[in-house]
Amino acid sequence: MTFDFYLIIESLPEIFGGIGLTLQLLFLSAFLGLMLAVIFLLMRISGRWYLSIPAFIYIYIFRGTPILIQIFVIYYGLPQFEWIRESVLWSVLREPFGCSVIALSLNTGAYMAEILRGGVLGVDKGLHEAGAALGLSARDRFLYITTPIAVRLAIPAYSNDVISLLKATALASTVTLLDVTGVARTIVAQTFAPYEIFLSAAIIYLALTWLIQRGFRLFEKHMSRYVQQ
Amino acid sequence: MNEIKQQPIIMLENVSKFFGEFQALKNVNLTVSKGQKVVVCGPSGSGKSTMIRCINRLEKHDNGRIVVDGIELSKDTRGIDAVRSEVGMVFQQFNLFPHLTVVKNLMLAPRRVRKTSKEGSRELAMQYLERVHIAEQADKWPSQLSGGQQQRVAIARALCMKPQIMLFDEPTSALDPEMINEVLDVMIELANEGMTMICVTHEMGFARSVADLIVFMDNGEIVESNAPDEFFENPRSERTKFFLDQIL
């Protein structure tokens, strides 16, 4: 077979056009996922069964099933129900973009909730007691002692999850979205050169991953400035 | 000595505490008057730490009554924050907040609990850092300080809440020997200023010179409590004698 190096250079700008959508999927899902994660984390560690059990079930379901199936269920499955089509949610669920963001957020939220829980559990019990002994309320202890330390402890696992999320956004191309992977698939269908085109897409993902890694590395450094090396 | 006896500020009545099957405290009775300095000693696992941790409810007692500054400790959580802000505590492991600078460690509780302004709490913090002779370290991270310095910061942090009572849970046990005295000196200064103190410690020299009352615990019980002279010269029980023989 022949390898057309020139085709990579030629197709990169076009595939590059999908970056906007890929980044929108990434940032929106990461943001919404984080919101969900904080809510479910608080439910999980609340010590109240009627909050922790639903959180546990949510995490179990969305970590335990493939994202592709979650996207399909939301995009192809939900519109079967008439009440969904008549609800306000329909304006979001009708669009493949909305469906993808919902599926990705729910999925990454489940992972992030567990990552954050790991961070919270990693905070020294003695610091809690010191806070309590000073008369700080449970809320203040959580905000001013647990949170900043837990965030620092969670960063490495969290950045890992954001990188996973970046690659998971490629699944949105299965529901017609023209993200980086979606554009690549379209070009492949026209040129029949899967090797070169998908490699170009891979290069773009690699570059984005590098930026994410770098960003988190700086953030981690900032959050760890009080730790003696 | 007689005048301070009139005002009990801490009262433990028949206090018991269980960890599962294990009984950590067995019908403990203790009354501490305002301004009194109590040293609690005894072998490890005897319930010393558990007892003082019950006084600010870091541990919940199972039976009996604990009354601190007129407030009975119970399931009602509203009383507890009030008690905790009156009772300062210093831990064996310092427990400074590692993500806050020294001065911010001191400012956190005054700001959040007492609602003191940022400037006001910084002033307060500097004043207490001065008092434990460590003001020049105000803007460092706790991890940059020695153990003795960290423990002095921890004492200053507790003092910022202007507590009426200070609890010390083996404050020098985690320190290198050469740092013990700088911490004990601060505690002695505090004692001389009239602070009510309960101190769990193995520092018998400190106990002898500072304490009004020495309490000896073993197996969750108060075996003996007496003035230092009596305690060291004429211990009443065999267990106390055995303990003193081992540590002196």
Interface residues (C-beta under 8 A of the other chain):
Chain A: D124 G126 L127 E129 A130 G131 A132 A133 L134 G135 L136 S137 D140 Y144 I145 P148 I149 R152 R225 Y226 V227 Q228
Chain B: N56 L58 D81 A82 R84 S85 V87 G88 M89 F91 Q93 N95 L96 F97 P98 H99 L100 L108 A109 R112 V113 W141 P142 S143 Q144 A154 R157 A158 M161
